[in-house]
Amino acid sequence: MPLLISQMHALTSSECTSGYYGDDCNKECGRCAGNDMCDSHLGNCPGECLGNWQKPKCNGKKLIYYLLKYIYIIFPIQVICETKESQL
């Protein structure tokens, strides 16, 4: 007897172990705020993300994080170069 679509969905959308999601439960959840667990099917966090992590999965950092990190790395190099040039 063939399975109904609702029965097939029930077989593929079972609950994953806490902290994982996906059809095979082999994808790790992102950084959900408040100790929330991600959705076991899609991996989306139900609320906000921790720190600079970006919704909906909270597994990628926000662009501003990378921009600030880049500025922080480049700026001290420019200061050192300008200081050495002024000493010549």
KEZA-623096 format. One line per 3 residues: their letters; for each residue x, y, z of C-alpha. Coordinates in steps of 0.001 Angstrom, whole numbers, plus 524288, in hexadecimal, padded with zeros to 5 digits. Each point is the difference from the previous one (the first is absolute). Last residue first. Layout:
// KEZA-623096
A> X,Y,Z ~ ... $
// end
This chain:
// KEZA-623096
LQS> 8F546,8E948,81B41 ~ 7F8D7,80037,80D29 ~ 7F361,804B2,7F9B3 $
EKT> 7FFF2,7F434,7F6F4 ~ 80185,7F691,80B89 ~ 7F47C,80618,8073A $
ECI> 7F751,7FFC9,7F3D7 ~ 802E9,7F186,7FDCB ~ 7FD2A,7FC7D,80E31 $
VQI> 7F32E,807A9,7FFD7 ~ 7FBE9,7F995,7F32C ~ 80273,7F263,80599 $
PFI> 7F808,80376,80C2E ~ 7F472,803D2,7F733 ~ 7FFE5,7F3CC,7F77E $
IYI> 7FCCB,7F5AE,80A61 ~ 7F5C9,80812,80744 ~ 7F9C4,80474,7F33F $
YKL> 7FED3,7F1D3,7FB6E ~ 7FA0B,7FB8D,80CF4 ~ 7F655,80B40,7FF80 $
LYY> 7FBF3,7FC64,7F233 ~ 7FF05,7F17E,80347 ~ 7F714,80257,80BAD $
ILK> 7F7F7,809E6,7F845 ~ 7FCD4,7F54F,7F622 ~ 7F8D6,7F802,80A46 $
KGN> 805C6,7F2CB,8036E ~ 7FA5A,7F381,7FA8E ~ 7F9E9,7F4B3,80783 $
CKP> 7F4A9,806EE,8067D ~ 7F662,7F801,7F7BD ~ 7F67B,80B1C,7FD14 $
KQW> 806DF,80889,80395 ~ 80DF0,80542,80106 ~ 80A29,7FDBC,80AA5 $
NGL> 8066F,80C26,8057F ~ 7FCB0,7FD86,80E32 ~ 7F6A3,7F4A5,80243 $
CEG> 7F482,7FEA8,7F6EB ~ 7F1E8,80401,8027C ~ 7F3E3,7F7AC,800E7 $
PCN> 7FB59,7F30F,7FA59 ~ 80D2E,7FC8E,7F9DE ~ 7FEDA,7FA22,7F276 $
GLH> 805C3,7F26C,7FDB0 ~ 7F61E,7FC28,7F58D ~ 7FAA9,7F308,8055C $
SDC> 804A4,7FF4A,80E20 ~ 7FCB8,80E58,80279 ~ 80B33,805DA,807A6 $
MDN> 8019E,7FEAC,80E98 ~ 7FEEE,80BD1,808DA ~ 80AC7,801CC,80A2B $
GAC> 7FBE6,80E3B,80133 ~ 805B0,803DF,7F2E5 ~ 80186,7F669,7F4B3 $
RGC> 80DE2,7FD90,7FB3D ~ 7FE15,7F6E3,7F46E ~ 7FB1A,7F212,80006 $
EKN> 808C8,7F511,7FB04 ~ 7FC22,7F87C,7F3DB ~ 7FFC4,7F11D,800B8 $
CDD> 7F1DD,7FE07,80411 ~ 7FE0F,7F790,7F3CF ~ 7F4FF,80850,7FA7F $
GYY> 80577,80C2A,80675 ~ 8029D,804D2,80DC3 ~ 80972,7FEDC,80B72 $
GST> 801C4,8066A,80D5A ~ 7F6F6,7F6F7,80794 ~ 7FF04,7F2CD,7F950 $
CES> 7F6C4,800B9,7F496 ~ 7F13A,7FF3D,80037 ~ 7F9DB,7F890,7F4DC $
STL> 7FCF1,80763,7F392 ~ 802F3,7F575,7F5F5 ~ 7F705,7F52A,804F8 $
AHM> 7F4DA,8094A,80351 ~ 80103,805E4,7F27D ~ 7FE92,7F27D,7F9F1 $
QSI> 7F3E9,7FD7A,80842 ~ 7F9D7,80CD4,7FBB7 ~ 80314,7FCB3,7F1CD $
LLP> 7F908,7F2E4,80153 ~ 8083A,7F3C6,7FFC2 ~ 7FD58,7F595,7F5C5 $
M> 7F9FE,7F2C4,803F2 $
// end
